[in-house]
Amino acid sequence: MLRRGRGTEFGWRYDLGHVRSVEQFQSMVETFDYETFKPYIEKMLAGERNVTAPGRVKLFARSSGTTSDRSKYIPVTEESLWWNHTLGMRDVATVFAANNPKTKVFDGKTLTLGGSCSREGRNLVGDLSAVLIHETTFWSGWFRAPRTETAIIPDFDEKCAAICRQCVGEPITAFAGVPSWNLALMRRVLEYTGRKNLLEVRAGLLTKRSYRIAADKIGYLDIRRSLLTCLLGVYSIFLSTVGYGKFRDDVSALIPCVRKKQLERSLRLLLPEYRISQRKVAPHRLRSAVRYIWRAAALLVLVLLLRGILSLLFPGWVELIQWVSFMASVPLIWLLIVKVIDLFTAGLSYEDGCYTLRYSKGFSLHAVVIRRGRIAKVRIGQSIFQKRTGRCDLYLYSYSEGRQRHHLRDLKREEVEDLFSFMDTESSGNL
């Protein structure tokens, strides 16, 4: 900087060509505030060359509402634009991609909401964000929305309206700009589309499909795990709503694979109306054990008994019988492990208008998040043994495509009734 600046008016005045250390620079160059530096800026605004930077400065960022002046003009050189802003953003994007190799941010466009700028004589003057948008290379438009002429519209309401017209159909994967401005823009987008909340899901490998789902029409969220994904520490999030995931060879996964640390953050970003809560009603780990594992355990014992009996009856087929019994035992052991995990994780909770139901179905563990208004019916069932201990089975039916039933086993009846006190529940003694 000293080498480039020594040939300028500022460099001649302070003899920058002979500065060799930080201490020498501090002793030779006085401290400036905006008022004392303003004469240099006025010369650059007038078009003079080699004032404080080599050549002519044509770009000025303007800040308004300051104490010393109505507007402060900050010179922006082309070198500064390249080395600080362009390369700086490139470095940020590179580091982010390196730390998040599976990111989808670069699969679409970044909606950049900046300020405004205009020509004042031969100078481009305006908000720094608008100056940056105006001066970026043409190919950046392939990855950014809206168009440059729209992004620098001075009137904010007019700019938002134009962005809504241009960008509603664009694959926007990121937002850039002042957060409060982006929040105002998002509200305008929701007003423009006529939605209270809008979730768009893109699916399909060869045939691309796009879904736009109103959050208030979602039946429930289903967060699933298998024994394998439990070991890997990942989850899959599925949506249950009319029409979504009903194509041939299609699945209703909103997020096919996500780690636990990112689970709640992803839901807060995509569907803030749905809140996962910690279980408040849970089965008793000792008293409820039989209810959870007896089917899988009974089938496993039955297979082992049959293996022994058949081996005695057909000694010439022992190897085949053992192989068949082994193949039959593996999924049953797998199922038994799933039911044991279910015993320790099953339960029910309610928070911020959302019920969280944790249970198992087959070989899968489910955490279903359902809003109160999407519940069609609640039924409580008790066996003779459960009546003695005050426990029950809960059957919850939800509004969705087809008949959807959620079954939670051996919960304390009094606690269940407290959580569903807002609605009438059916009771049954036949289990």
Secondary structure by P-SEA (a helix, b strand, c coil): ccccccccaaaaaacccccccaaaaaaaccccccccaaaaaaaaaaccccccccccccbbbbbcccccccbbbbbbcccccccccaaaaaaaaaaaaaaccccccccbbbbbbbbbbbbccccccccaaaaaaaaccccccccccccccccccccaaaaaaaaaacccccccccccccaaaaaaaaaaaaaaacccbbbbbbbbccbbbbbbbccccccbbbbcccaaaaaabbbbbbbbcccccccccccccccccccccaaaaaaaaccccbbbbccccccccccccccccaaaaaaaaaaaaaaaaaaaacccaaaaaaaaaaaaaaaaaaaaaaaaaaaacccccccccbbbbbbbccccccbbbbccccccbbbbbbcaaaaaacbbbbbbbbbcccbbbbbbccccaaaaaaaaccbbbbbbccc
